[in-house]
């Protein structure tokens, strides 16, 4: 792996590579040597750190010039600005759509994405300067759009409190999407921020199957822990929608699986639910299919046929799944359209009437794909 610039010491002077390794209770620190022919990755690298508490994970601490990211013009995203204090994610979700972005840093989209985590150690200080500019329009800023801001690294670096304070103090609305129960640490801070600006919170949870979640998302808190977090946020008077994505064909799209999921989310008090099918773009597809071959080889052919035309499953499947999602949302009291998409999450109330029972069959055209 090549770095595009030399590391800096605390005094700002270049440092050549060195390793400091003590006993098992000490950190291991390395600093990259200059690489004159290197590309853009990690141009402001300070140091790389491995610790026993985070076995198998290396943190690459960098100083960022900017942390506010402008969403490309024409995007369908419901926000204009994002912040990603971390790149790479130890949650290690096999289906993560952001895996490809790690290749821009000359890491691979597979194990490196899970274990080589870039940390913008000066994120809060840089953000305050950016928000103080006269040109800043106080548009909503979304966190958790690429990698999780409450992944395990946040317990070590504690970047989010400074980011939340900076946004709230500047009058900037914010939204956060996470799988990390570390969010609970910041509930008092989020309540205070919500008294200053609109704050939207979302938890990512797509299955209540504990065993399946443990292999799909090996670095995440268990589903039951995330359900408890939803309840805590609602008890604190904060909105909490749920991103129930991705729904996985033949693994989490059965009536029993969807009924269990939406029932648990309703019982936890979720403000709303947004759900949809697995998205397999290059970078994610290869890693996910490798996982599938190792864990569910009987499904490999089915997935290849279902995703033969691109990153999305065919329209017939998406329409069938959308129908089942509407049915179970209504069954468990979520109003039509309620969900989380980094916008204000609406409260839900019981739907009128009695939902139909039974499973709707797949369209005949789709059955040929299985």
C-alpha positions, 0 to 999 in steps of 0.5 A: 500500500502506498501513501501520498505524503509523509506522516507528521510528528506533533511538531509538524516535522516529517518522521520516518517509519518507526514501530513502538511495541511493548508488552501486550497492554501497550499500543503498537504505533507505526508512522509511514515513511515518505512515498514520493510516487504515491497517490491520494490516500491518507495524505495527512496521516499522523500515525497508525495504531493497533491495540489489544482492545481492538484485535485485528483492527488498525486505526489510521489517524489523519488530520482532515482539511475538511469534514463537510461533504457536499452531495453531488448535484442531481442526487436523489438523497434527501440531504445536501451535506454529510459528515463521515468521521470514520472511513472503513467500518469494523461492523464488517457487514458483508452487504455494506454498500460502502465497501467500494469507497475503501479502494479509493484509499488503496485498501481492498473492499473486503477485509481491509474495509472491516479492519483498516479504519481511517479516523479524522481525529480533528473532525470537530475542530475543523467542522466548527471552522467550516460552520462559522463561515458566512457562506454556510447555509445551515442545511441539514447534515447527515451522519452515517451515510457511508460508514457508521459514526458509532462503530467501535472506534467511537468508543476510543476516539469520541468524535461524535460529541464534538460534532453534535455540539458543533452542529447544534451550536451553529443552528444546523439540523442533523440526522444520524443513522447507526447500528451502534448502541454506543449512541446511548452514551450521547442521549443527554447531548442529543436531547439538548441538541434537539432543543436547539435544532431538528435532530433525526435519529435512525437505527439500522436493523433488518433482522431479528434473527440473532444467529443470522445477524452474527454472521451477516454483521459480525461486528455489530451489536445484536438485534435485541440490543438495538431494539433496546436502544430504540426503546431508550431513545423513544423513552427519552422523547427523541424520534427514532426511525428504523432503516430495515435494509437490506432485506435478503432474498431467501434469508430475511424476506419470508413472512415469518421474518418480516412479521417478527421484524416489524412486530419487534420494531413496533413493540420497541416504539420505532417512529417509522420504518423504511425497508428495501431489498439488498443492493449489490454493486461492484465492490460489495457484490464480490465480498457478499457472494464469497460470504454466500458461497461459504455460508449458503452455497445452495443460494449462490445460483439463485442470487446470480440469476436474481442479480444478473442484470445489475445491482438491483433485483428485478422489478417483479421481486421489488414490487412483491417485496414492497407489497409484503412490507406494506402489509406488515407495516400496516399489520403492526401499526406503521402508517403508510410512508413512515420511515427513516431516510435522514428526514424527520421521522413521523410517529406511527399509529394503528392502521384502521381495519384488519389486515389480511392474513396469509402469504401472497405468492410471488408473481409467476414471472419471478418464480422462474428466476429462483 
